Structures are given as C-alpha cells and as structure tokens.
Amino acid sequence: MLGVWIRENRDGLDRAVQQAFTRPIPKSAGAQMRYLVKQLKGTRAVADALGVSQRTVERYVKDQIRRPRPDLARRLEDAVRARWQPRVRAQARKQAATTGGIVIDTRARFGFTAAPGTTDDARIRRLTLALPPHHAARLFDAQDRGAGERQLRDLAAEALGEVYFRDGGRRATGLAVQFTDVEYLEFDL
C-alpha cells in the first residue's frame, strides 16, 4: 500500500511521467548537488531548498562529504528528480494528454449504491484501466493549477466511473460513482 492520498495523486502522476526519462538521474550525492547548484544557480538556493547550510552544500560539491544522512539523501534525490529532464517530462505529459492517455491501477472501494447483491454495488475492487487522453489532460491540468488531493481524487473517480461503469456514455447515464477506502493508486503512461 502506498499510504494516504496526499502522496497518491501528485506523486503518482509525477512517477508516471518520470518513467519517460531517457537518462537516469546522477547517482552520487556530489553529482546530485552539482546538478542542483547549476539548476538553482548557486549554493545558497540549494541550501535553502534542502534545509542545510551553504557550507554543507559546498562540501558535497567538492566531494568532501560523500554520504548524506538518509533524510537528506531522500530530499536531495527528490529535488533532482523534480528538475530532471524537463523537456522529456513535458513531452511525455503532452503525449499522454493528447494521444496516449494514462493507465490507472487501483484497489479501492468502488461502485455506487445499488440493490444489495448486484455486481455494481460498492465493494473493494482492483481495477486497471486505460483512460482516454482527455482524462489525462484534466488530471495534469488540475495538478498544474495546484488542485488539492481531494479534487484530484474526484477527477480520477469521475474518469474511472465513465470508463468502467458508464462505458464511455453507452450505459448507466448519470450514475454517481463512489471511490473510497483507497489501498493504492498507481499511474502509468
């Protein structure tokens, strides 16, 4: 299980886009620090972003320190990954939003209130569905606008409901879908 929604939607969408990277991120802490210094144009900005002293950043850049603490290593890798290959990232997002779509894999309570015992009654389901590009575009646009996790969850639920229950508008028109008790949610391009 991936934890709570706060990490699910935003991080899940970012991880899906990161699979399109053509080169791996730098491995060593020194190389990662040098990359960030170049991207953020100075050691002070990197120090502020990572929550360490400017001198610590300078020591990593010069390879005087080689192994960061686990919490710093995680923050450092996340900062590099967030800035790595921006054009490749943009191209992958554009392709998903215009032609490719996005795949959602989830295990959650999913359904709608129906007569007890019917197959559409809300229950824990594992779904892996390919969503059309317009749903990917809506998710990425909401993420760019800074939408909250609840809004992203509602967009994902709406998309899953349209594709799974309403079959693209061919049945169950106007059906209100429930999407709760999320165990995990993963995205793929």
JOFEN-V494011 format. One record per pair of residues at least 24 apart in sequence whose C-alpha atoms are under 7 Angstrom apart, sorted by the first residue. I is the first residue (numbers start at 1). J is the second residue. Records with the same first field share a line. If there is no record, write none. Layout:
I=J  J
This chain:
1=183  184
2=184
5=149
6=149
8=185
9=149  152
10=143
12=186  187
13=187
16=187  188  189
17=89  92  93  189
18=89
20=88  89  92
21=85  88
25=81  84
29=60  66  67
30=60  61  63  66
32=80
33=57  60  61
34=61
36=80
50=75  76
96=133  136  189
97=133  134  136  137
98=133
99=133
100=133
101=130  131  132  133  136  189
102=130  131  132  133  136  187  188  189
103=128  129  130  131  187  188  189
104=128  129  130  186  187  188
105=129  185  186  187
106=184  185  186
107=182  183  184  185
108=179  180  181  182  183
109=179  180  181  182
110=178  179  180
111=177  178  179
112=176  177  178
131=163
135=159
